[in-house]
Amino acid sequence: MKALSELKLKVLDLLREDARRNPELLATLLGASLEEVKTAIRELEEDHIIVKYATVVNSSKIDDEKVTALIEVQITPERGRGFDAIAERIYLFSQVKSVYLMSGAYDLLVEVEGRNLKEVASFVSDKLSPLESVLSTKTHFILKKYKQDGIIFEDHEEDHRLVISP
């Protein structure tokens, strides 16, 4: 693992907050030169520390009927490759958004997205469960997202009650 300079760490923090920040704004916020910031960003991208700039969408505000499920998967690790080989087989499926190696009662947490419940259930029964290393699965469907990547999706209503004091 590579130790990052203080400038690169600060650039990462600011881009995590808002990936739309341009190098000019970052330079101003950090008190650094434009060239230093551009070099830092380029090196972070080349080293695959920054791998993508993404938009977080509140799906409840648009007509997006996609279904997301979190699947707990217990597996038998492969000799010599451990969990990596089966994780790779799983993350190559187009329905899979994320795969995490976990500690605890199960080995992998797999995030899957489909057009409807039936499509996700089909993925689990036809593609995931039949894999040789998979011992068991437990599927949890996401009903509502309240917060993702530090962003709260709920609109907060003002409390209009009168304050009562003694």
N, C-alpha and C positions, 0 to 999 in steps of 0.2 A: 504494500500500500504506500502510496506517495504522499509525503507531507506537503501541504499546500501553503503558499505564501499568505500573509494576512490580507493582501489585496484580493487574491483569488477567493478567499473565504468570504470576504465582504461582498464581492461581486455576486457570488452564489446566493448569499442571503437576500440581496436586493432583487435578484432575478426570480428567486422562489416566491417572493412577495408579489411581483408583477413582471412577468416575462416580456411585457411590451416596452419596458424601459430601454431606451436606446443608449448606445455607448456615451454620447454627449451628456445625457442626464446622469448616467452612472459616474462619469468623471467628475461632474460638478458635485454630486452628493458625497463622493469619496475624497474630494480634494486631490485627485490624481490627474495626470495628463490623459488626454484622449488616446494617445498612442499606447500608453501603459494599459489602459482598460481594454482597448481593442486586442492587444497582444494577449492579455489574460483570458479574454473570452475565446479567442482562437485556440489557445493552448488547452483550455478546458474542454472545448469541443473535440480537438484532435486526440486528447487523452480519454475520450468517451466518458468524461465526468458529467458534462452536459450532453445528454443523448437526444433530447427533444424539447421543443417549446410547445406547450399544450394549452388549450383552453378548457376551463372547467365550466360545464353547462348544467344549469338547473333544469333537468328534464321535466319536472312537474309544471314548468311555466310554458312548455310547448307541447304540441300534440305528438308525443314520442311514446309509443306503446311498447317499447322494448322491455324485456324482463331480464333482471340481473339476479344471479344466484351465487352464493358462496358454498363451495363444496369441500367438506372435510374428507380427505383421502388417506386411508391407511395403506401402506405399501410394504413390500419386501424389497429392501435395497439390493441392487445387483452387485455381485462379487467384483471387486476391483474398481467400480465406478460409483458405488454407494447410491445416493438418491438422485444424482445428476442425470443419469441415463433415462430414468422414468420421467423425471421432471421435464427433460427435453422432449420426449415423445408427447407429453401432455401439452406443453406450451406451443407446439407446432400446429395444433388444431386451431382453425380460424375462429371458433367460438370463444376461445380462451383469451381473456383480457390480462390476467395476472396469475402467477404461480409463486407461492411462498413456501419455503421450508420452515416448519414450525416445531416448537418444543411442546410437549404435553401429550394429550390423548390421541392425536393424529399426526401424520407426518407432513402432508402438504395441504395448503389451503389454495383452492383453485377458484378464481372468479371467472364466471361464464356469462355471456350475454346472448340472448336469442330474441326472436320476434314475439314469442309467446311462451307460456308454460310448457306446452306440448313439445316445442322445439328444444327447450332446455332438458326436459325429461328424456327426450329421444337421445340427446347427446350423452347423457349419463348412462342410459341403458345400452345404447348401441356402440358407443365409442370408448367411454371412460372405463366403465365397469369390466368389460371383457379383456382389458389389458392384463397380461400375465402377472405382473407384479402387484396389481391392485387387489388388496384383501377386502376392503369395504369402503363405502362412501356414505356420506350423510349430507343431504342437500338442504340449504336454507335459502329461501327466496327473499330478496330485499323488497319490502313493502313501501318504504318511504325513506328518503335520505334527508337527514337533518343537517349534517355537516360533512364536508369532504375536503381534504387537503387544506384544512384550516379555514374553510369558507362556510359560513352558516347560511343555509338556504331559506330558513323561515323568515317571513315578514313579521316583525314584532309590532304588536298593536300597543299604542300608548295606554297606560292605565289612567282611566278617567274617573276613578273613584275619589271621593272627597276624603281628605285626611282628617281623621278624628283624633283629637288630643285630649288628655284629661284636664 
